[in-house]
Amino acid sequence: MKEQLPLAAAEDMAGVWAAALGTAGVFALIIVIVWQIAATWRARMLASREQQYKELAQKYAQLLEDNVELHRRSIDELTQARQSIASMEKMMREIE
């Protein structure tokens, strides 16, 4: 009976090691799956952020073009106003 006990203990130890390796394998698989899901989520977030930056840059470029056009119009109007004032001054000097 004593000879069977070490054999049973060895089989139990093999079962324990097999269970431990199986459990470690399952945990490693879960960790890899979670890691890949997180990496995919992060990549999607970065792609989304990149798209938002592109849209913002396009909007900024359009606003800049609009601002340049308004500035050009203001300069044209100011030039016309100066010419009008200059002609009025000239006319008033001639009247005097």
N, CA and C atoms as an extended XYZ file, in Angstrom:
288
Properties=species:S:1:pos:R:3:atomname:S:1:resname:S:1:resid:I:1 pbc="F F F"
N         0.804       -1.177        0.000 N   MET     1
C         0.000        0.000        0.000 CA  MET     1
C         0.861        1.261        0.000 C   MET     1
N         1.988        1.158        0.654 N   LYS     2
C         2.868        2.313        0.708 CA  LYS     2
C         3.460        2.608       -0.668 C   LYS     2
N         3.629        1.614       -1.513 N   GLU     3
C         4.190        1.833       -2.828 CA  GLU     3
C         3.198        2.560       -3.732 C   GLU     3
N         1.925        2.372       -3.537 N   GLN     4
C         0.912        3.025       -4.360 CA  GLN     4
C         0.755        4.489       -3.995 C   GLN     4
N         1.004        4.814       -2.777 N   LEU     5
C         0.838        6.186       -2.314 CA  LEU     5
C         1.753        7.157       -3.047 C   LEU     5
N         3.033        6.887       -3.208 N   PRO     6
C         3.859        7.825       -3.959 CA  PRO     6
C         3.440        7.911       -5.422 C   PRO     6
N         2.992        6.826       -6.007 N   LEU     7
C         2.533        6.849       -7.383 CA  LEU     7
C         1.281        7.712       -7.505 C   LEU     7
N         0.378        7.582       -6.566 N   ALA     8
C        -0.836        8.399       -6.569 CA  ALA     8
C        -0.478        9.861       -6.332 C   ALA     8
N         0.480       10.108       -5.463 N   ALA     9
C         0.909       11.475       -5.198 CA  ALA     9
C         1.567       12.059       -6.439 C   ALA     9
N         2.313       11.260       -7.181 N   ALA    10
C         2.954       11.726       -8.408 CA  ALA    10
C         1.895       12.035       -9.458 C   ALA    10
N         0.872       11.205       -9.557 N   GLU    11
C        -0.205       11.461      -10.498 CA  GLU    11
C        -0.978       12.720      -10.096 C   GLU    11
N        -1.174       12.872       -8.804 N   ASP    12
C        -1.855       14.078       -8.327 CA  ASP    12
C        -1.020       15.323       -8.638 C   ASP    12
N         0.293       15.221       -8.494 N   MET    13
C         1.156       16.357       -8.795 CA  MET    13
C         1.133       16.664      -10.289 C   MET    13
N         1.092       15.636      -11.107 N   ALA    14
C         1.014       15.841      -12.555 CA  ALA    14
C        -0.304       16.513      -12.892 C   ALA    14
N        -1.369       16.118      -12.235 N   GLY    15
C        -2.672       16.742      -12.458 CA  GLY    15
C        -2.675       18.191      -12.001 C   GLY    15
N        -2.011       18.433      -10.884 N   VAL    16
C        -1.933       19.798      -10.378 CA  VAL    16
C        -1.142       20.664      -11.349 C   VAL    16
N        -0.012       20.131      -11.848 N   TRP    17
C         0.793       20.892      -12.803 CA  TRP    17
C         0.033       21.117      -14.111 C   TRP    17
N        -0.696       20.118      -14.555 N   ALA    18
C        -1.485       20.254      -15.781 CA  ALA    18
C        -2.572       21.312      -15.593 C   ALA    18
N        -3.212       21.278      -14.437 N   ALA    19
C        -4.246       22.280      -14.156 CA  ALA    19
C        -3.630       23.675      -14.060 C   ALA    19
N        -2.474       23.773      -13.422 N   ALA    20
C        -1.802       25.073      -13.294 CA  ALA    20
C        -1.399       25.601      -14.666 C   ALA    20
N        -0.845       24.732      -15.518 N   LEU    21
C        -0.467       25.165      -16.861 CA  LEU    21
C        -1.694       25.532      -17.689 C   LEU    21
N        -2.753       24.767      -17.549 N   GLY    22
C        -3.991       25.081      -18.257 CA  GLY    22
C        -4.561       26.414      -17.814 C   GLY    22
N        -4.570       26.631      -16.517 N   THR    23
C        -5.070       27.896      -15.976 CA  THR    23
C        -4.197       29.060      -16.427 C   THR    23
N        -2.900       28.879      -16.387 N   ALA    24
C        -1.990       29.938      -16.841 CA  ALA    24
C        -2.201       30.204      -18.324 C   ALA    24
N        -2.412       29.158      -19.107 N   GLY    25
C        -2.668       29.331      -20.529 CA  GLY    25
C        -3.951       30.107      -20.791 C   GLY    25
N        -4.992       29.782      -20.035 N   VAL    26
C        -6.258       30.493      -20.195 CA  VAL    26
C        -6.085       31.960      -19.822 C   VAL    26
N        -5.399       32.227      -18.713 N   PHE    27
C        -5.164       33.615      -18.314 CA  PHE    27
C        -4.317       34.351      -19.345 C   PHE    27
N        -3.304       33.674      -19.886 N   ALA    28
C        -2.471       34.305      -20.923 CA  ALA    28
C        -3.313       34.616      -22.157 C   ALA    28
N        -4.187       33.698      -22.548 N   LEU    29
C        -5.067       33.931      -23.689 CA  LEU    29
C        -5.996       35.114      -23.433 C   LEU    29
N        -6.563       35.180      -22.244 N   ILE    30
C        -7.447       36.304      -21.896 CA  ILE    30
C        -6.681       37.612      -21.932 C   ILE    30
N        -5.460       37.601      -21.407 N   ILE    31
C        -4.644       38.819      -21.401 CA  ILE    31
C        -4.337       39.258      -22.833 C   ILE    31
N        -3.990       38.321      -23.710 N   VAL    32
C        -3.685       38.663      -25.104 CA  VAL    32
C        -4.927       39.215      -25.796 C   VAL    32
N        -6.072       38.594      -25.558 N   ILE    33
C        -7.317       39.066      -26.177 CA  ILE    33
C        -7.650       40.480      -25.707 C   ILE    33
N        -7.575       40.698      -24.407 N   VAL    34
C        -7.867       42.036      -23.869 CA  VAL    34
C        -6.864       43.045      -24.406 C   VAL    34
N        -5.597       42.670      -24.480 N   TRP    35
C        -4.549       43.556      -24.999 CA  TRP    35
C        -4.840       43.936      -26.450 C   TRP    35
N        -5.231       42.978      -27.265 N   GLN    36
C        -5.522       43.250      -28.672 CA  GLN    36
C        -6.768       44.115      -28.824 C   GLN    36
N        -7.774       43.870      -28.007 N   ILE    37
C        -8.979       44.713      -28.045 CA  ILE    37
C        -8.619       46.148      -27.681 C   ILE    37
N        -7.791       46.309      -26.652 N   ALA    38
C        -7.376       47.652      -26.242 CA  ALA    38
C        -6.551       48.326      -27.333 C   ALA    38
N        -5.663       47.568      -27.981 N   ALA    39
C        -4.842       48.140      -29.052 CA  ALA    39
C        -5.709       48.553      -30.239 C   ALA    39
N        -6.702       47.729      -30.568 N   THR    40
C        -7.618       48.066      -31.661 CA  THR    40
C        -8.422       49.301      -31.321 C   THR    40
N        -8.923       49.372      -30.096 N   TRP    41
C        -9.708       50.534      -29.656 CA  TRP    41
C        -8.851       51.797      -29.721 C   TRP    41
N        -7.612       51.677      -29.261 N   ARG    42
C        -6.706       52.838      -29.278 CA  ARG    42
C        -6.431       53.286      -30.707 C   ARG    42
N        -6.222       52.342      -31.613 N   ALA    43
C        -5.962       52.690      -33.010 CA  ALA    43
C        -7.175       53.388      -33.621 C   ALA    43
N        -8.359       52.909      -33.307 N   ARG    44
C        -9.567       53.559      -33.822 CA  ARG    44
C        -9.717       54.961      -33.265 C   ARG    44
N        -9.406       55.141      -31.999 N   MET    45
C        -9.500       56.466      -31.389 CA  MET    45
C        -8.499       57.421      -32.044 C   MET    45
N        -7.288       56.939      -32.289 N   LEU    46
C        -6.278       57.787      -32.935 CA  LEU    46
C        -6.690       58.135      -34.365 C   LEU    46
N        -7.269       57.184      -35.069 N   ALA    47
C        -7.734       57.459      -36.431 CA  ALA    47
C        -8.866       58.476      -36.408 C   ALA    47
N        -9.752       58.334      -35.445 N   SER    48
C       -10.864       59.282      -35.313 CA  SER    48
C       -10.333       60.671      -34.981 C   SER    48
N        -9.382       60.737      -34.086 N   ARG    49
C        -8.789       62.018      -33.713 CA  ARG    49
C        -8.080       62.648      -34.904 C   ARG    49
N        -7.383       61.824      -35.687 N   GLU    50
C        -6.707       62.330      -36.883 CA  GLU    50
C        -7.717       62.918      -37.867 C   GLU    50
N        -8.849       62.234      -38.025 N   GLN    51
C        -9.892       62.733      -38.923 CA  GLN    51
C       -10.448       64.061      -38.401 C   GLN    51
N       -10.636       64.165      -37.096 N   GLN    52
C       -11.122       65.422      -36.515 CA  GLN    52
C       -10.115       66.547      -36.741 C   GLN    52
N        -8.817       66.243      -36.612 N   TYR    53
C        -7.790       67.259      -36.865 CA  TYR    53
C        -7.817       67.719      -38.316 C   TYR    53
N        -8.020       66.766      -39.241 N   LYS    54
C        -8.092       67.132      -40.657 CA  LYS    54
C        -9.289       68.033      -40.915 C   LYS    54
N       -10.443       67.689      -40.330 N   GLU    55
C       -11.638       68.515      -40.510 CA  GLU    55
C       -11.425       69.903      -39.914 C   GLU    55
N       -10.793       69.957      -38.753 N   LEU    56
C       -10.512       71.239      -38.113 CA  LEU    56
C        -9.559       72.077      -38.967 C   LEU    56
N        -8.547       71.432      -39.538 N   ALA    57
C        -7.599       72.148      -40.394 CA  ALA    57
C        -8.304       72.686      -41.646 C   ALA    57
N        -9.199       71.900      -42.223 N   GLN    58
C        -9.948       72.371      -43.390 CA  GLN    58
C       -10.841       73.547      -43.024 C   GLN    58
N       -11.491       73.444      -41.872 N   LYS    59
C       -12.364       74.538      -41.421 CA  LYS    59
C       -11.534       75.800      -41.173 C   LYS    59
N       -10.372       75.643      -40.553 N   TYR    60
C        -9.490       76.776      -40.296 CA  TYR    60
C        -9.026       77.412      -41.602 C   TYR    60
N        -8.674       76.569      -42.587 N   ALA    61
C        -8.228       77.093      -43.876 CA  ALA    61
C        -9.348       77.882      -44.546 C   ALA    61
N       -10.587       77.380      -44.465 N   GLN    62
C       -11.714       78.094      -45.054 CA  GLN    62
C       -11.956       79.421      -44.335 C   GLN    62
N       -11.888       79.400      -43.010 N   LEU    63
C       -12.061       80.638      -42.254 CA  LEU    63
C       -10.958       81.644      -42.577 C   LEU    63
N        -9.746       81.148      -42.761 N   LEU    64
C        -8.633       82.026      -43.109 CA  LEU    64
C        -8.854       82.659      -44.482 C   LEU    64
N        -9.318       81.868      -45.429 N   GLU    65
C        -9.615       82.416      -46.751 CA  GLU    65
C       -10.723       83.464      -46.670 C   GLU    65
N       -11.765       83.181      -45.881 N   ASP    66
C       -12.849       84.152      -45.698 CA  ASP    66
C       -12.329       85.434      -45.064 C   ASP    66
N       -11.452       85.288      -44.082 N   ASN    67
C       -10.887       86.447      -43.400 CA  ASN    67
C       -10.040       87.282      -44.351 C   ASN    67
N        -9.265       86.618      -45.205 N   VAL    68
C        -8.441       87.339      -46.184 CA  VAL    68
C        -9.346       88.097      -47.153 C   VAL    68
N       -10.424       87.462      -47.593 N   GLU    69
C       -11.359       88.126      -48.505 CA  GLU    69
C       -12.008       89.338      -47.836 C   GLU    69
N       -12.429       89.197      -46.577 N   LEU    70
C       -13.003       90.341      -45.858 CA  LEU    70
C       -11.980       91.464      -45.697 C   LEU    70
N       -10.747       91.101      -45.423 N   HIS    71
C        -9.688       92.091      -45.278 CA  HIS    71
C        -9.467       92.832      -46.596 C   HIS    71
N        -9.452       92.085      -47.703 N   ARG    72
C        -9.282       92.710      -49.005 CA  ARG    72
C       -10.433       93.672      -49.307 C   ARG    72
N       -11.652       93.255      -48.978 N   ARG    73
C       -12.809       94.131      -49.199 CA  ARG    73
C       -12.712       95.398      -48.357 C   ARG    73
N       -12.291       95.228      -47.106 N   SER    74
C       -12.145       96.388      -46.221 CA  SER    74
C       -11.114       97.361      -46.766 C   SER    74
N       -10.021       96.831      -47.262 N   ILE    75
C        -8.977       97.689      -47.835 CA  ILE    75
C        -9.517       98.419      -49.064 C   ILE    75
N       -10.272       97.707      -49.906 N   ASP    76
C       -10.851       98.355      -51.093 CA  ASP    76
C       -11.815       99.473      -50.690 C   ASP    76
N       -12.655       99.189      -49.703 N   GLU    77
C       -13.603      100.210      -49.248 CA  GLU    77
C       -12.882      101.399      -48.628 C   GLU    77
N       -11.838      101.137      -47.866 N   LEU    78
C       -11.064      102.211      -47.254 CA  LEU    78
C       -10.368      103.045      -48.332 C   LEU    78
N        -9.857      102.389      -49.346 N   THR    79
C        -9.220      103.116      -50.454 CA  THR    79
C       -10.227      104.017      -51.158 C   THR    79
N       -11.414      103.483      -51.403 N   GLN    80
C       -12.462      104.289      -52.036 CA  GLN    80
C       -12.866      105.464      -51.148 C   GLN    80
N       -12.966      105.221      -49.840 N   ALA    81
C       -13.325      106.304      -48.918 CA  ALA    81
C       -12.239      107.384      -48.917 C   ALA    81
N       -10.965      106.980      -48.933 N   ARG    82
C        -9.870      107.953      -48.966 CA  ARG    82
C        -9.898      108.767      -50.257 C   ARG    82
N       -10.165      108.086      -51.367 N   GLN    83
C       -10.249      108.800      -52.638 CA  GLN    83
C       -11.413      109.786      -52.627 C   GLN    83
N       -12.528      109.368      -52.063 N   SER    84
C       -13.690      110.249      -51.981 CA  SER    84
C       -13.393      111.450      -51.090 C   SER    84
N       -12.758      111.221      -49.959 N   ILE    85
C       -12.406      112.323      -49.049 CA  ILE    85
C       -11.393      113.243      -49.722 C   ILE    85
N       -10.428      112.677      -50.416 N   ALA    86
C        -9.425      113.497      -51.099 CA  ALA    86
C       -10.081      114.370      -52.160 C   ALA    86
N       -11.038      113.792      -52.919 N   SER    87
C       -11.709      114.604      -53.945 CA  SER    87
C       -12.585      115.677      -53.301 C   SER    87
N       -13.197      115.363      -52.159 N   MET    88
C       -14.002      116.375      -51.455 CA  MET    88
C       -13.104      117.501      -50.948 C   MET    88
N       -11.940      117.165      -50.398 N   GLU    89
C       -10.994      118.178      -49.922 CA  GLU    89
C       -10.525      119.060      -51.082 C   GLU    89
N       -10.249      118.432      -52.194 N   LYS    90
C        -9.807      119.183      -53.371 CA  LYS    90
C       -10.907      120.136      -53.835 C   LYS    90
N       -12.144      119.645      -53.844 N   MET    91
C       -13.257      120.470      -54.272 CA  MET    91
C       -13.470      121.638      -53.295 C   MET    91
N       -13.320      121.368      -51.992 N   MET    92
C       -13.493      122.430      -50.998 CA  MET    92
C       -12.379      123.466      -51.102 C   MET    92
N       -11.167      123.048      -51.433 N   ARG    93
C       -10.061      123.990      -51.600 CA  ARG    93
C       -10.284      124.872      -52.823 C   ARG    93
N       -10.873      124.291      -53.853 N   GLU    94
C       -11.152      125.079      -55.052 CA  GLU    94
C       -12.245      126.109      -54.791 C   GLU    94
N       -13.196      125.765      -53.935 N   ILE    95
C       -14.284      126.676      -53.610 CA  ILE    95
C       -13.747      127.855      -52.785 C   ILE    95
N       -12.830      127.617      -51.922 N   GLU    96
C       -12.298      128.676      -51.064 CA  GLU    96
C       -11.586      129.623      -51.888 C   GLU    96
